[in-house]
């Protein structure tokens, strides 16, 4: 069947709508025009892309199939169909579509790259790396392929190889924010063994020489916190690094994947609390200032626990949740949480001073908004709220749709200060300024690095009172 496309000037208006993000209008006009040109592969392709952008993946895939019925070697339809199938979670079909695109066009670097992404999501890291290498062979300046290969090598535990890949991505594309962020994050779990010329790696190694061990065994003074931050800030500015990262929480992780993203997705989508979360307890500390939050971070970094429980320090950004500064230790049960809380309270008094203590809470703070009884803790018997048997079917159905995706691997954090910590502390200081915390001035950060964090923090004062 021969394709009959509209005149280019008529197509241009639809292309303009699509590129401007007016996806629904682009879709509507494509469908209308298909009545006049029912054999237009370009219109079916635009309709497919618009549907995919609107996350209507089944409709998008159907459009691409209709285009291929007209023109069986339409390479863009195979490629775009692969993208829609990948985003839908149908990885096996996506890989087939990418292979068809490559068969028609062997030099299709984007198809190799995206096939690599699908293979990586499926857990075939060797296949993914091979696909990225082919994309780079075709297009040596392909920064995104280097970046994606870096992530695959990281998951394969070839950390030096991952660092090299991120370095190549940044040589090709020096302002590549995602590559910078991934490299910075990687350095929280791995210290490179071989010499590296990347400025991010160099600065990270300098910051890692700042000693935190001496501070955690005695009362940590404000001056110590100020000096630690000042030294790290000087290392960053001394090398001319201007970095922004998306994270706002400092973690010290063990290798256990708590799968929190999965649990929160189920809660938001189905309004149920996952079964795992009924056994999840946390030890929570609420520092009273940014200086105290940094002190707590130092305590958490040096804290020795039998299971090396994952812990984090953070600023509260969720508009519906009260509080400002928080530290959390994730526990596998109520007994462990109570034991850690008791142990931590002694350390807090020794390291930070009186007036700051921990409390045990259950699961995520969002859950009690829908289920108030969930947060109630009974230390001497059954809990007031328990998991409902009928929720299991919902969880299982949810997981079946995600079954093709490989489980994310968590790496144990290195102890000691790193570049990521320092960049996140910069974000905390902007937050502190937003809520009017006077101790932020002690840290001498005159530049506002994260206007959005400052604004979110300031907006919290309309709902929550910050006592200082």
C-alpha positions as CSV (number, residue, x, y, z in Angstrom):
1,X,0.0,0.0,0.0
2,X,1.4,3.4,-1.0
3,X,1.6,6.2,1.6
4,X,-0.3,9.4,0.7
5,X,0.8,12.2,2.9
6,X,-0.7,15.7,3.2
7,X,1.2,18.7,1.7
8,X,4.1,19.7,3.9
9,X,2.5,23.1,4.8
10,X,-0.5,21.3,6.3
11,X,1.7,18.9,8.3
12,X,3.8,21.8,9.6
13,X,1.0,23.2,11.8
14,X,0.6,19.8,13.4
15,X,4.4,19.4,13.9
16,X,4.4,22.8,15.5
17,X,1.7,21.8,18.0
18,X,3.6,18.6,18.8
19,X,7.0,20.3,19.4
20,X,5.3,23.0,21.5
21,X,3.8,20.3,23.8
22,X,0.2,20.8,22.6
23,X,-0.2,17.0,22.4
24,X,-4.0,16.8,22.6
25,X,-4.5,19.3,19.9
26,X,-1.8,17.7,17.7
27,X,-3.6,14.4,18.2
28,X,-7.0,15.8,17.4
29,X,-5.8,17.5,14.2
30,X,-3.9,14.4,13.1
31,X,-7.1,12.3,13.5
32,X,-9.1,14.9,11.5
33,X,-6.6,15.0,8.7
34,X,-6.5,11.2,8.5
35,X,-10.1,11.3,7.3
36,X,-8.7,13.0,4.2
37,X,-5.4,11.1,4.0
38,X,-6.2,7.7,5.5
39,X,-2.9,6.2,4.1
40,X,-0.5,8.8,5.6
41,X,2.2,7.1,7.5
42,X,3.4,10.5,8.8
43,X,0.0,11.3,10.3
44,X,-0.1,7.9,12.0
45,X,3.4,8.5,13.3
46,X,2.4,11.9,14.7
47,X,-0.8,10.4,16.2
48,X,1.3,7.7,17.8
49,X,3.9,10.1,19.2
50,X,1.1,12.3,20.6
51,X,-0.7,9.4,22.2
52,X,2.7,8.2,23.7
53,X,3.3,11.7,25.1
54,X,-0.2,11.6,26.7
55,X,0.8,8.2,28.2
56,X,-1.8,6.4,26.1
57,X,0.6,3.7,25.1
58,X,-1.8,1.1,23.7
59,X,-3.3,3.8,21.4
60,X,0.2,4.9,20.3
61,X,1.3,1.3,19.5
62,X,-1.9,0.8,17.4
63,X,-1.1,4.0,15.4
64,X,2.5,2.8,14.7
65,X,1.1,-0.6,13.6
66,X,-1.3,1.1,11.2
67,X,1.6,3.1,9.7
68,X,3.6,-0.2,9.3
69,X,0.6,-1.8,7.5
70,X,0.9,0.9,4.9
71,X,4.8,1.0,4.8
72,X,6.4,-2.1,6.2
73,X,9.9,-0.6,6.2
74,X,8.9,2.6,8.0
75,X,11.9,2.7,10.3
76,X,10.7,5.6,12.5
77,X,7.4,3.7,13.3
78,X,9.4,0.7,14.5
79,X,11.6,2.9,16.6
80,X,8.8,5.0,18.1
81,X,6.8,1.8,18.7
82,X,9.7,0.4,20.7
83,X,9.8,3.6,22.8
84,X,6.1,3.3,23.6
85,X,6.4,-0.4,24.4
86,X,9.4,0.3,26.7
87,X,7.5,3.1,28.5
88,X,4.5,0.8,28.9
89,X,6.8,-1.8,30.5
90,X,6.5,-4.3,27.7
91,X,10.3,-4.7,27.3
92,X,10.4,-7.9,25.3
93,X,8.2,-6.3,22.6
94,X,10.2,-3.1,22.7
95,X,13.4,-5.0,22.0
96,X,11.8,-6.7,19.0
97,X,10.8,-3.3,17.6
98,X,14.2,-1.8,18.0
99,X,15.8,-4.9,16.3
100,X,13.4,-4.4,13.4
101,X,14.4,-0.7,13.2
102,X,18.1,-1.7,13.2
103,X,17.5,-4.3,10.5
104,X,16.1,-1.7,8.2
105,X,18.7,0.9,9.2
106,X,21.9,-0.6,10.6
107,X,23.3,2.8,11.4
108,X,20.4,3.8,13.7
109,X,22.4,4.8,16.8
110,X,19.3,5.9,18.7
111,X,17.7,2.5,18.3
112,X,20.8,0.8,19.7
113,X,20.8,3.2,22.6
114,X,17.2,2.8,23.5
115,X,17.4,-1.0,23.0
116,X,20.2,-0.9,25.5
117,X,17.9,0.9,28.0
118,X,15.2,-1.8,27.5
119,X,17.8,-4.6,28.0
120,X,19.1,-2.9,31.1
121,X,15.6,-2.5,32.6
122,X,15.0,-6.2,31.9
123,X,18.3,-7.1,33.8
124,X,20.4,-8.1,30.7
125,X,23.3,-5.8,31.6
126,X,25.8,-7.5,29.2
127,X,23.3,-7.1,26.3
128,X,22.7,-3.5,27.2
129,X,26.4,-2.7,27.3
130,X,26.9,-4.3,23.9
131,X,24.1,-2.2,22.5
132,X,25.4,1.0,23.9
133,X,28.9,0.2,22.5
134,X,27.3,-0.2,19.1
135,X,25.5,3.1,19.4
136,X,28.9,4.8,20.3
137,X,30.7,3.0,17.4
138,X,28.1,4.6,15.0
139,X,28.1,7.9,16.8
140,X,31.3,8.5,18.8
141,X,30.0,11.8,20.3
142,X,26.9,10.1,21.7
143,X,27.0,11.5,25.3
144,X,23.7,9.8,26.3
145,X,24.9,6.4,25.2
146,X,28.1,6.9,27.3
147,X,25.9,8.0,30.2
148,X,23.6,5.0,29.9
149,X,26.5,2.6,29.6
150,X,27.9,4.1,32.8
151,X,24.7,3.2,34.6
152,X,24.8,-0.3,33.2
153,X,28.4,-0.8,34.2
154,X,27.7,0.5,37.7
155,X,24.9,-2.1,38.0
156,X,27.3,-4.8,36.8
157,X,29.7,-3.7,39.5
158,X,32.3,-2.5,37.1
159,X,32.6,0.8,38.9
160,X,35.9,2.0,37.4
161,X,34.3,1.4,33.9
162,X,31.2,3.3,35.0
163,X,33.4,6.3,36.1
164,X,35.2,6.2,32.7
165,X,31.9,6.2,30.8
166,X,30.5,9.2,32.8
167,X,33.9,10.9,32.1
168,X,33.5,10.3,28.4
169,X,29.9,11.6,28.5
170,X,31.1,14.8,30.2
171,X,34.0,15.3,27.7
172,X,31.5,15.2,24.9
173,X,28.9,17.2,26.7
174,X,30.6,19.2,29.6
175,X,27.3,20.6,31.0
176,X,25.5,17.2,31.1
177,X,23.7,17.5,34.4
178,X,22.6,13.9,34.7
179,X,26.1,12.6,34.0
180,X,27.5,14.9,36.7
181,X,24.8,13.9,39.2
182,X,25.3,10.2,38.5
183,X,29.0,10.5,38.9
184,X,28.6,12.4,42.2
185,X,26.2,9.8,43.5
186,X,28.4,6.9,42.5
187,X,31.3,8.4,44.5
188,X,29.1,8.0,47.7
189,X,29.6,4.3,47.5
190,X,33.0,3.9,45.8
191,X,36.4,5.4,46.1
192,X,38.3,5.2,42.7
193,X,41.5,3.2,42.8
194,X,43.1,4.6,39.7
195,X,44.1,8.2,39.0
196,X,41.4,10.3,37.5
197,X,41.6,13.7,35.9
198,X,37.9,14.5,36.3
199,X,37.5,17.6,38.5
200,X,34.4,16.1,40.3
201,X,36.5,13.0,41.3
202,X,39.4,15.2,42.4
203,X,37.3,17.4,44.6
204,X,35.4,14.5,46.0
205,X,38.7,12.9,47.1
206,X,39.8,16.2,48.7
207,X,36.6,16.4,50.6
208,X,36.9,12.8,51.8
209,X,40.1,13.7,53.6
210,X,38.1,16.0,56.0
211,X,38.0,14.0,59.2
212,X,34.6,13.5,60.8
213,X,35.7,10.7,63.2
214,X,37.2,13.0,65.8
215,X,34.0,15.1,66.1
216,X,31.6,12.2,66.8
217,X,33.2,11.0,70.0
218,X,32.6,14.2,71.9
219,X,30.3,17.2,71.9
220,X,30.3,18.6,68.4
221,X,30.7,22.4,68.6
222,X,29.1,25.0,66.2
223,X,32.7,26.0,65.3
224,X,33.5,22.5,64.2
225,X,30.5,22.4,61.9
226,X,31.3,25.8,60.4
227,X,35.0,24.8,59.7
228,X,34.0,21.4,58.1
229,X,31.5,23.2,55.8
230,X,33.9,26.0,55.1
231,X,36.7,23.6,54.1
232,X,34.5,21.6,51.7
233,X,33.0,24.8,50.2
234,X,36.5,26.1,49.5
235,X,37.5,22.9,47.8
236,X,34.5,23.1,45.5
237,X,34.9,26.8,44.7
238,X,38.7,26.5,44.4
239,X,38.3,24.2,41.5
240,X,35.6,26.4,39.9
241,X,32.9,23.8,40.2
242,X,29.4,25.0,39.8
243,X,27.2,22.0,40.6
244,X,23.5,21.4,41.2
245,X,22.1,18.0,42.2
246,X,18.5,16.9,42.5
247,X,18.8,15.1,45.8
248,X,17.9,16.9,49.1
249,X,18.5,13.9,51.5
250,X,21.8,12.6,52.7
251,X,21.8,8.8,53.0
252,X,24.0,6.2,54.7
253,X,22.7,3.0,53.2
254,X,23.2,-0.7,53.8
255,X,22.7,-3.1,50.9
256,X,19.1,-3.8,51.7
257,X,16.6,-2.5,49.1
258,X,13.7,-1.2,51.1
259,X,11.8,-0.6,47.8
260,X,10.2,2.5,49.1
261,X,9.3,3.9,45.7
262,X,7.3,0.8,45.0
263,X,5.4,1.0,48.3
264,X,4.6,4.7,47.9
265,X,3.4,4.2,44.3
266,X,1.0,1.5,45.5
267,X,-0.3,3.8,48.2
268,X,-0.8,6.7,45.9
269,X,-2.4,4.6,43.1
270,X,-4.6,2.2,45.1
271,X,-5.0,4.0,48.5
272,X,-3.8,1.0,50.4
273,X,-0.7,0.5,52.6
274,X,1.6,-2.3,51.3
275,X,2.1,-5.3,53.6
276,X,5.9,-4.6,53.9
277,X,5.1,-1.3,55.6
278,X,3.3,-2.9,58.5
279,X,6.7,-4.2,59.7
280,X,8.6,-1.0,59.0
281,X,9.4,1.3,61.9
282,X,11.7,4.3,62.0
283,X,13.7,6.1,64.7
284,X,13.1,9.8,64.1
285,X,15.0,12.8,65.4
286,X,14.0,16.4,64.7
287,X,16.9,18.9,65.0
288,X,16.0,22.4,65.9
289,X,18.3,24.2,63.5
290,X,20.4,23.7,60.4
291,X,23.6,23.5,62.6
292,X,22.0,20.7,64.6
293,X,20.9,18.9,61.4
294,X,24.5,18.9,60.2
295,X,25.6,17.7,63.7
296,X,23.1,14.9,63.4
297,X,24.4,14.0,59.9
298,X,27.9,13.6,61.5
299,X,26.5,11.4,64.2
300,X,24.6,9.2,61.7
301,X,27.7,9.0,59.5
302,X,29.7,7.6,62.4
303,X,26.9,5.6,64.1
304,X,27.7,1.9,64.5
305,X,24.7,-0.4,64.4
306,X,24.6,-4.2,64.3
307,X,22.8,-4.3,60.9
308,X,24.2,-1.0,59.7
309,X,20.6,0.2,59.3
310,X,20.0,2.7,56.5
311,X,19.6,6.2,57.8
312,X,19.1,9.6,56.3
313,X,19.1,13.3,57.2
314,X,16.7,15.6,55.3
315,X,14.7,18.8,55.2
316,X,11.0,18.3,55.1
317,X,9.5,19.5,51.7
318,X,6.2,17.6,51.6
319,X,3.5,20.2,51.9
320,X,1.1,18.0,53.9
321,X,3.7,16.7,56.4
322,X,4.7,18.8,59.5
323,X,8.2,19.4,60.7
324,X,11.3,21.0,59.2
325,X,14.6,19.2,59.9
326,X,14.6,15.4,60.3
327,X,16.9,12.4,60.7
328,X,15.5,8.9,60.3
329,X,16.9,5.4,60.9
330,X,15.0,2.5,59.1
331,X,14.3,-0.5,61.3
332,X,13.0,-4.0,60.6
333,X,10.6,-4.2,63.5
334,X,9.4,-2.4,66.6
335,X,11.8,-4.2,69.0
336,X,14.8,-3.1,66.9
337,X,13.5,0.4,66.6
338,X,13.1,0.8,70.4
339,X,16.6,-0.6,71.0
340,X,18.2,1.8,68.5
341,X,16.2,4.7,69.9
342,X,17.5,4.0,73.4
343,X,21.1,3.7,72.1
344,X,20.8,6.8,69.9
345,X,19.5,9.0,72.8
346,X,22.7,8.3,74.7
347,X,24.8,9.3,71.7
348,X,22.8,12.4,71.0
349,X,23.3,13.6,74.5
350,X,27.1,12.9,74.3
351,X,27.6,14.4,70.8
352,X,25.0,17.2,70.4
353,X,23.9,17.9,74.0
354,X,20.7,17.8,76.0
355,X,17.3,18.6,74.6
356,X,17.5,16.5,71.4
357,X,16.0,13.0,71.5
358,X,14.6,10.4,69.2
359,X,11.1,8.8,68.9
360,X,9.8,5.7,67.2
361,X,7.3,6.1,64.4
362,X,5.7,3.6,62.0
363,X,6.2,3.6,58.3
364,X,5.8,6.7,56.1
365,X,4.3,9.9,57.3
366,X,1.8,10.0,54.3
367,X,0.0,6.8,55.4
368,X,-1.8,8.2,58.5
369,X,-3.4,11.0,56.4
370,X,-5.6,8.2,54.9
371,X,-5.4,5.8,57.8
372,X,-5.1,7.6,61.2
373,X,-4.8,4.4,63.2
374,X,-1.7,3.3,61.3
375,X,0.6,5.7,63.3
376,X,-0.6,4.4,66.7
377,X,2.1,2.2,68.2
378,X,1.4,-0.4,70.9
379,X,4.5,-1.6,72.6
380,X,2.9,-4.4,74.6
381,X,0.5,-6.2,72.2
382,X,-1.1,-6.2,68.7
383,X,-1.2,-2.9,66.8
384,X,-4.4,-0.9,66.4
385,X,-4.2,-1.3,62.6
386,X,-3.0,-4.3,60.7
387,X,-2.7,-5.3,57.1
388,X,-6.0,-6.2,55.3
389,X,-6.0,-9.5,53.5
390,X,-8.0,-8.1,50.6
391,X,-5.2,-5.7,49.8
392,X,-2.8,-8.6,48.9
393,X,-4.7,-9.2,45.6
394,X,-4.3,-5.5,44.7
395,X,-0.5,-5.6,45.4
396,X,0.0,-8.8,43.4
397,X,-1.9,-7.3,40.4
398,X,0.2,-4.2,40.7
399,X,3.5,-6.1,40.7
400,X,2.5,-8.3,37.8
401,X,2.5,-5.2,35.6
402,X,6.0,-4.4,36.6
403,X,7.4,-7.9,36.5
404,X,9.7,-7.4,33.6
405,X,11.8,-4.8,35.4
406,X,15.0,-5.9,37.1
407,X,15.2,-5.1,40.9
408,X,17.3,-2.1,41.7
409,X,20.6,-2.9,43.4
410,X,21.6,-0.8,46.5
411,X,25.2,-0.2,47.3
412,X,26.5,0.3,50.9
413,X,27.5,3.9,51.5
414,X,31.0,4.9,52.4
415,X,31.4,6.6,55.7
416,X,33.0,10.1,55.8
417,X,32.2,13.3,54.1
418,X,31.8,13.4,50.3
419,X,31.0,15.9,47.6
420,X,27.3,14.8,47.4
421,X,26.9,15.6,51.1
422,X,28.3,19.0,50.8
423,X,26.1,19.9,47.8
424,X,23.0,18.7,49.7
425,X,24.1,20.8,52.7
426,X,24.2,23.8,50.4
427,X,20.5,23.0,49.6
428,X,19.7,22.7,53.3
429,X,21.1,26.1,54.0
430,X,18.9,27.7,51.3
431,X,16.0,25.9,53.0
432,X,17.1,27.2,56.4
433,X,17.1,30.8,55.0
434,X,13.6,30.2,53.7
435,X,12.2,29.3,57.1
436,X,14.1,32.1,58.9
437,X,16.6,29.9,60.8
438,X,19.2,32.4,62.2
439,X,21.9,29.7,62.5
440,X,22.1,29.6,58.7
441,X,24.0,32.9,58.8
442,X,26.8,31.1,60.7
443,X,27.6,29.1,57.6
444,X,28.4,32.2,55.5
445,X,26.6,31.0,52.3
446,X,25.8,34.3,50.6
447,X,24.6,32.9,47.3
448,X,21.1,31.4,47.0
449,X,21.8,28.2,45.0
450,X,18.3,26.7,45.0
451,X,15.5,29.4,44.7
452,X,12.9,26.6,44.5
453,X,13.9,25.1,47.8
454,X,14.0,28.6,49.4
455,X,10.5,29.3,48.1
456,X,9.1,25.9,49.3
457,X,10.6,26.4,52.7
458,X,9.2,29.9,53.0
459,X,5.8,28.7,52.0
460,X,5.8,26.1,54.8
461,X,5.6,29.0,57.3
462,X,2.0,29.7,56.2
463,X,1.0,26.2,57.6
464,X,3.6,25.2,60.1
465,X,5.3,27.3,62.9
466,X,9.1,27.2,63.1
467,X,10.3,27.7,66.6
468,X,13.8,29.1,66.9
